[in-house]
């Protein structure tokens, strides 16, 4: 059976293929951001020099906490590996098209910077899943080894070379290097080494992006600052922007900014190039645009609220918008501002728990007196009502019927017992019992019974 990708590429690995359906149902698909990432900052690099050793290490269980600091030093290749991975997946994000449905890229929209593949991959790339599932560091080591064999690497990209050497966009050296960069880029697009074609590369990079974005959302510490040049499309020299595009989302000094820019789509601002914040705020594709007026359209993607791996694959992002109406909050599920129930949080309403109850209203709340209390204008608070004593059952009657704990049952059984005895004094007995019970409601019913018995 073949899938959306090369049949030959996976014919020997079908047993390791991870289907999208199982991703949503298996223990892997229900990761909540702890199991996998707990290992992210606790693995050791010793013994990761060969593929077999990497596989052996990847299968071991670890229980370290996500915030644990490395006890051993990073290997010399580690920082460059993160830069190379960010570059290669950034090329996929901004320049790749969906090769599952388009053989040629002419006139095909590039949408990876807006959202992950729609529909999602039918199966994750077996090899990426195999090495990235155990831990973050095993994933980095595997990805960087794979990238050694690609035609166009980060070190050969014109935009990276220009920034590292502070070359002007029109310098002779830069023009010559860019020609070679373009040649290698075309070679990479056509042959797609070390993969079995562009289709497998698409699956590989999409799967790697899933995992790396998921690591970002779980705030793996090593992704906080990649220390590289991120403000480029990883596509040689861009004639419109020059060596660096100055995208405001790619400023690496901001925590996780470069990682987000390289690995994740931007559901808040699904634009390829942004140099001003207003571009995002006033874009109709901004989730906060439709429901809010100008000045209330800022969209926030909080990493801590997007840790589910299956939700990332399915583009189910939790974003937050500022609602212009007081007392309303953003609901990502419905994509609109909904009334906030302040009564669910005592810190929001401040009603007196002793005599007051919180009543939620559209855009606000009210503190009302509980049952059995009334509002005293003199004391300006809810006081116990004296009417409570009038509706309590007579204590003597209760003691005589100690086995009847339910007052309503006691009332009904008593009335029925009396009514059921035909005698000349029935009317007086009914009146006597109802007076003892003392309930205003019962008295009303009693008066009706008495008037009826007179007829």
N, C-alpha and C positions, 0 to 999 in steps of 0.2 A: 504494500500500500504506500502510495506517495503522498507527500504533503505539499504545501504551497511552495516549497523550496526544492532544490535539486534532489531527485530521488537517489542518485548515486552517492551524493555527499553524505547521506545518512543511512544508507542501506545496512551498514555494519554496526550502527549505533542506535538502532530503533529501541533497544531495551533501555537506553539511557534517556531517550527523548521524553521531555516533560510537557504534557499537553496543557493547553490553557484551561480546559475543564478541570483537570486535576489540580491545577494551580489554585483554583478557587475552593477546592474541597479538602485537599490533603493538609497535613500538618505544615507543609511548606507554604501553602497558599494562605494559611491563617496566621502567619507570623505577625506578632503585634509590635515588632521593633525591639525585641529583647534578645531572643535566642541567638539569632545570627550575629547581631551587633555586639553582644556580650563578648564574643571572641575577637572583635575587631581590633582592640588595642592590647590584646594579651598574647598573641601568637609570637613565636620566635622565628627568626629567619634562618637559624641553623638547620642544615639538612635540606634546603630548598634548591639545590643546585641542579637536580635532574627532575624529569617529568615523573619518574616512578616515585622518587622521594617526596615530591610535591603531593602526589596522589595519596601516599601513605599518611603524610601529615594532615592532609585535608579531612581524613576520615576520623581523626581523633576528637574526643569530646573535651571541651574546655568550659570552665565556669567562671572566668574572670569578669569583673564588672566593666561596663562600657567606659567609665571614666578613669580606669586604672592607667597609670603612666607606664610607658615602656621601661622595664628594668634594664634592658640591653640597648645599646646604641643602634640607630638605624644603619643598615648597610649602605655602602657608598652609592648604590644605584637608586635608592628609594625615592629621593626628591625628584630626580629626573624622570623616574617612572611615572609619578603622578602627573608631571607636566606633559609627558608623551601621551598618556591615556586621555588627559583632558583635551589635548590638541586633536587627537584622532576621532574622538567622539563628538567634538565640536564640529568637525568637518561633516560628520553624519547629520548632526542637528540642523545645520544651516544650508547644506548643499545637496543632501541626498533626497531622492524621491522614492515613493513606494514601489519597489521593484517586483512585488508580488503581482501587481496588476498592470504594470507598464514596462514593456521591454526597452523602449527608448525614452529618454528623458525630455525630448523636445515638447515644449508647451505643456509640461506637467508641473503642477504647483508643488513647491517645497513647503511642507507643513510641519516638519518635525519640531520646529521651534515653537509651534502653537500647541501641539499635543503629540502624545505617543501614538503609534500606529492605530488607525481605525479601519476595520476591526483589529483587535489585538492579535499578536502573533498566535497562530494555532499551536505552536510548540516553541518553547524556549530553545535556544541553541544548546545542545546537550553538553558541550565541552565547557561553555561559560557557566552553565548551571552547576556542573560538576565541581568546578574550582571556586566559584564565587559563593556558593551556598555555605560552605563550612565557616569561612571567616573573611574579613576584609583584606588582611594581608596576603592570604593565599590567592585571593582574587587579583590583587595588584601584581603579585609576582607572575601569575599566569598571563595576565593581559600584556605586561611589558615584554615577556618572552615572545609572545605572538607578534607584537608590533615591530620586532627586530627585522621582520621579513617583508614589511610593506614597502612599496616603491617610493612613496613620498612620506618622509618622516618630518617631525617637528624641526629638527636641525637644518633641514633643507628648504623650509618654507621661507619665501622672500620676506614676508611680514615679520617673522621672528628674527631673521638675520639682520634686517634693517633696524629693528629696535635694540637688539643686542649691541650693534655697532654704531648706533646713532647716525645712520645714513639718511640723507635726504631722499625724498621720493623720486626725484629726477636724476639721481646720481648715476654715472655710467656703470659702476659696479652693480648697483641695484638692478638696473635694466638687464644686464647680462645674467645675473643670477635668477631673475624672474623668468627669463626665457627657458632656462633649464628647469625651473620649478613647474612651469606650465607643461613642459614635455613629460616630466615624471608624473604629474597629476593625470594627464591623459592616459599614460601607461597604466597607472593605478586603476583608473576607472574602467579600462577595457579588460585587463587581465585579473586584477583584484587578488594578487598574491598576498598572503599564502593560502587563500581560500579557493574553493573549487568553482569560483565564478562570482560575479557581482551579487547574485541572489543569496548565496550563502553568507557573503559579507554583510549584506543587509540584515539578515537574521542575527548574525554574530554581533554587529554593532548595536542593533536595537535591544538585544538581550543584555549586553554589557551596559547600555544606558539605563535599562531598568534597574539593574543592581547598583550601579554607581549613584544614581539618583536616590535610590532607597537608602543607601549609606549616608547620603547628605541629609535626608529627612530625619535620620536617626542621629545626626550630628556627631559622626565619627570625628574625633578631635583632629586627626591628620588632614582632614579636608577643610579645616577652618581657613587656612591660608596655603595656597598652592605655590606661591612665590614664583609665578611665571607671568608671561605676557598673555593675557586672556582676551583683550579687546581686539580680536580679529576673527574672521570667519574660517580660518584654517584652509584657505583656498588660494594661496599665493597672494600677489599684490593686488589689492582692490583699487581700481583706478578712481573710484568715487570717494573713498575714505582715506586712501594712503596706507602706510604700514600698520597703523592702529586706528580703529574705527571710533574710539572714544565713547563707547557705549557706557551709559551710566550704571548699568547692571553688572559690568565686568570689572569693577574696581576691587582688586584683590585685597586691599587693606581692610575692606569691610568683611566681617566674618562670613564665610561660606559663599561669598558673592561669586568668586571665580568658579567654584564647584557647581553652583546652581546654574550659572551661565553656560557651563560646558556640558552638563549631564542631564539637566531637566528642562522640559518645556516650561513656558511661562504662562500659566492660565490667567494671571492678572493683566498682563500686557503682552498679548500674542503678536508682537511685531518683531521683525528681524533686526531692525536697527532703531535704537532709541538714544537720543542725545539730550532730551529734555523731559522732565517728569510730566509736563503738561500733555505730551504726546500720548501717554498712557491714560491720563485722567479723562481726556476728551475723545477717546476712541470708543465707538459704539460696541466694539468687541470686548471692552472692559466689563466684567460681570457687574460692576457697581454703577455702570453708566445709566441704564434704563430707569432704575428705581429712584435715583437721587438727582437732585439739582446740582448745579455747579458749586464746588466747594465741599461737596460731600461724596466724592466719587473715588476716594482713595481705596485701593484694593490691597489686602495683605494676605500673603501666603505664609502661614505659620508652620514651620517645620514640625513642631511637636504635635500638630493635629493632622499630619499626613504620613503616618508611619506604617500603614498597612500596605504590604507589597502588592496584594491583589488589587487594591484601589488605585495604586499608582499605574499598574498595567492598564486598567480600564479608564484611566483619566478621571477618576472620581476624586476631585480635589476639594479640600475644605478651605475656602477662602473667607475672609471677613471684610465686610464693607461698613462704612460709617453711615448710619441712617439719619436723615435730616429730621425726622419726626421724633420728638422726645418720647421715651418709653418704648421705642421699637428697636429691635436688634436684627442683625442679618441672619438668615437661615440658608445655609449652603444647599440643603436638600431641595428647597423650592426655588431658590434664586431670587428671593424677595425679602423685604423687611417685614417682620412679624412682631406682634405685641409681645413684650417681655413680661412674663408673669412674676412680678416682684414678690408675690406672696410665697413663692417657693424658697426665698432667701430672706431670713429675718434681718440681715444686715441692710437690705434694701428698703424694707417697709417700716421697721421700727415700731410696730404695734405692740401695745402692752399685752404680754402673754396671759396675764391674770384675768383681765376682764374684756379684752378686745380680740377681735378676729379680723384677719386681713381679707378684703374683698378686691379681687383683681378687676380693673376696668381698662378699656382701650387706651393705651398710652400712660396708664397710671394705676393707682390703687386707692382704696379708702379703708380706714380703720373703723369698724363698726362694733357695737356692743354684742357680746356673746349672748346666747339664749340664757335667760334668767337674770340679765343685767339691764340697766337702763342708764341713759346718759344724764348726769346731774350738771345742770348749767352752773350751779353755785360752785361745786367742787371741780367742774370741768374734767370729769372722768367718768368711766362706767362704774356704777355702783350695783351691788346685789339688790335685786327687786324683792320687796316684801311679799309680793304675790306668790313667791315660791312656796312659802309656808302654807298657803291656802290650797295648794294642789297636791300636797303630800297626803298619803293615806294616814288615817288615824292609827297611832302606834298601838293602841289597845286592840284594834281590830286585826292588825298584823300579827300581834302576839297570839291571838286566838286561832289564827290560821297560819301557824309558823311554817307549815309544809308548802304553802303557796307563796313563792318568792316573786312571782311576776304580778305586779299590781294590776295590770290590765286584766289578766286572767282572773284575779281575785274579784275585781269589780263585775266582770261579766258573769262569773259563776254565781256570785251572790244575788245579782239582779234576777237571773234566770231561775234560781232556786225559789225566790220569793214569789215571782210572777207565776210560777208553776203550781203554787198552792192556792186553789180557789177558796176564798173565805171572805167573810164580811169585812174584815179589817185589812184587806190587801192594800188599799190605797194608802193607809197610814203607814204600813210597814215599808212600802216603796219610798215614801217621802223621808222616813226616818233613816234608811240606809244611805240615800243620796246625800242627805245633810251631813252624815258622818264622813263620807268620802270627801266632801268639801271642794271638789273640783268644779270650777265655773262651767266648764263644758258639760260635765256630768249633770250639774244642776239644771242646765238648759234642757238636756235630754229628759231629765226627771220631770220637769214641768210639763213637757209634752206628754209623757206617760200618764201623769196625774190628770191632765185635762182630758185625755182619751178615756181614762177609766171612769170619768164622771158621766160619759155619754151613755 
